[in-house]
C-alpha cells in the first residue's frame, strides 16, 4: 500500500473540495431568509373550462381506465428543458413503439421514442395491470402526499394541489387497494455506460409517466459552446440507425404501511425492447 | 411535514455536504450555488408534504436534479485547475485528489460522494439515486478502486 493509498479516507476526500466558500454560505443564508420571511402567496387554482372539469371528474371516477392522453416525448422535454428542446426533438427520428411489458401488478408501456443528435429520448407510462387493484406510488413521493400531483414540479405534471386533494394512502384505502412502487430506468445503451437521465411524475388517472434520455457511449459524446454566440451544441454517443434496442430496468415493489417500499419483495426484470424507425421518419442528421 | 425551524436547521447542518455534492457534479461554485438555491426553493414549497425523517434524501435528490438540469442546459466543463482563478474556492482544496475524483464517471462518483464521503446510509443513497442498494454498494466499491488507481497514477505522473 502506498502512502497515497493510506490517505483515501472520507475526511481526506472531503478536503478535495475544500470548504464551501463564503459566497456559497451567504447565498444559502440569503435564500433561507427570503423563504422564511416572505408572505406565503395563496396558490392560484387553474381556471378549468366546464368541459375540462367534466373530463377531469370522469377520469377520477373511472378508477380502472388509464387511457389518458400523455404528452409526446418532445412535448415533455420541451416543458422540462424549454422550447428549443421540443423543436429539436420534434425534428428528430421518430420510432415506432407502443410496446408493453408487465412486471408484477404494473404494466409499462413504451409509448414514444425519438433519436436526436446521438441521444435516445423516450417516454414510458406505468399503469396498474388490468384487473389489479393497486395504487402506484412513485419513488421520492410520500404516501401522505397528494395523489396524482407533482410536488417536484417538473413542468409536465399537475403542480397546483387543491386543498381537498386525497393522499396516495387515502386513495388506496378507499379502493381497498395495495400501494405499489414502480420503477422504469434504462440501463444505458449497448453496454457502453454513458449518462442516463430521467424525470417522472404521477397523474390523476393513476399512471406514473417516466421520460428518459440515454446518451450512449461516453467516448463519443461531446458538448461545446460557441464562445462568441453562446450557442450550445451537443451530441450523444448513439449512432443513427433504423432500429435501436433499449435495455430498461423495470420493477414493482410493495409499499408497507410505513410508506416505504419492501425491496426484498420487489419483482424486477430487464426489458429488452427494440424500436424501429417509422416509415415516414426522415434522417435527422 | 417539515417545520420551518427544522427546514432551516437541517439545511444549515447539511450545507457543506450540499456544497461538496453539487460542486462534484457541476464543477463550478457559481453553478453549485444556483443549483442549491433552486433546490431550496422547491423543497420549501413542498416541505409540508415531506416526512421529517425523509427530508435530507428528498433535498439531496432535488439538488442532484437541479445540478443535472444545469449541466444539460449549459454543458460546460471547467477544469478544476481553473477553479481558483474564478475566485470560487476558499480552503485550499486538494486539487490532485479532486482531479482524480472528477475523472470518475458520474455514476460512480455520486454514490461515492454520498455514501463514503458524506456518510449517507446505503438505504438513503438507494432512494436518492433510485438504484437498488446492492448496486449502490457495488458502485461505491468500484469507485474507490477506480479512485485509488487514478490517484496513484496521478502521483506517479506528478
Boltz contact constraints between the chains, C-beta under 6 A:
constraints:
  - contact:
      token1: [A, 4]
      token2: [B, 151]
      max_distance: 6.0
  - contact:
      token1: [A, 4]
      token2: [B, 152]
      max_distance: 6.0
  - contact:
      token1: [A, 4]
      token2: [B, 155]
      max_distance: 6.0
  - contact:
      token1: [A, 5]
      token2: [B, 148]
      max_distance: 6.0
  - contact:
      token1: [A, 10]
      token2: [B, 116]
      max_distance: 6.0
  - contact:
      token1: [A, 10]
      token2: [B, 117]
      max_distance: 6.0
  - contact:
      token1: [A, 13]
      token2: [B, 117]
      max_distance: 6.0
  - contact:
      token1: [A, 14]
      token2: [B, 117]
      max_distance: 6.0
  - contact:
      token1: [A, 15]
      token2: [B, 94]
      max_distance: 6.0
  - contact:
      token1: [A, 16]
      token2: [B, 93]
      max_distance: 6.0
  - contact:
      token1: [A, 16]
      token2: [B, 94]
      max_distance: 6.0
  - contact:
      token1: [A, 16]
      token2: [B, 97]
      max_distance: 6.0
  - contact:
      token1: [A, 16]
      token2: [B, 98]
      max_distance: 6.0
  - contact:
      token1: [A, 16]
      token2: [B, 101]
      max_distance: 6.0
  - contact:
      token1: [A, 17]
      token2: [B, 20]
      max_distance: 6.0
  - contact:
      token1: [A, 17]
      token2: [B, 23]
      max_distance: 6.0
  - contact:
      token1: [A, 17]
      token2: [B, 93]
      max_distance: 6.0
  - contact:
      token1: [A, 18]
      token2: [B, 89]
      max_distance: 6.0
  - contact:
      token1: [A, 18]
      token2: [B, 91]
      max_distance: 6.0
  - contact:
      token1: [A, 18]
      token2: [B, 93]
      max_distance: 6.0
  - contact:
      token1: [A, 19]
      token2: [B, 90]
      max_distance: 6.0
  - contact:
      token1: [A, 19]
      token2: [B, 91]
      max_distance: 6.0
  - contact:
      token1: [A, 20]
      token2: [B, 16]
      max_distance: 6.0
  - contact:
      token1: [A, 20]
      token2: [B, 19]
      max_distance: 6.0
  - contact:
      token1: [A, 21]
      token2: [B, 29]
      max_distance: 6.0
  - contact:
      token1: [A, 21]
      token2: [B, 88]
      max_distance: 6.0
  - contact:
      token1: [A, 21]
      token2: [B, 90]
      max_distance: 6.0
  - contact:
      token1: [A, 24]
      token2: [B, 19]
      max_distance: 6.0
  - contact:
      token1: [A, 24]
      token2: [B, 33]
      max_distance: 6.0
  - contact:
      token1: [A, 27]
      token2: [B, 33]
      max_distance: 6.0
  - contact:
      token1: [A, 27]
      token2: [B, 37]
      max_distance: 6.0
  - contact:
      token1: [A, 28]
      token2: [B, 15]
      max_distance: 6.0
  - contact:
      token1: [A, 31]
      token2: [B, 37]
      max_distance: 6.0
  - contact:
      token1: [A, 31]
      token2: [B, 40]
      max_distance: 6.0
  - contact:
      token1: [A, 32]
      token2: [B, 8]
      max_distance: 6.0
  - contact:
      token1: [A, 35]
      token2: [B, 44]
      max_distance: 6.0
  - contact:
      token1: [A, 36]
      token2: [B, 4]
      max_distance: 6.0
  - contact:
      token1: [A, 139]
      token2: [B, 130]
      max_distance: 6.0
  - contact:
      token1: [A, 140]
      token2: [B, 61]
      max_distance: 6.0
  - contact:
      token1: [A, 142]
      token2: [B, 51]
      max_distance: 6.0
  - contact:
      token1: [A, 145]
      token2: [B, 49]
      max_distance: 6.0
  - contact:
      token1: [A, 151]
      token2: [B, 46]
      max_distance: 6.0
  - contact:
      token1: [A, 151]
      token2: [B, 49]
      max_distance: 6.0
  - contact:
      token1: [A, 223]
      token2: [B, 75]
      max_distance: 6.0
  - contact:
      token1: [A, 225]
      token2: [B, 76]
      max_distance: 6.0
  - contact:
      token1: [A, 234]
      token2: [B, 75]
      max_distance: 6.0
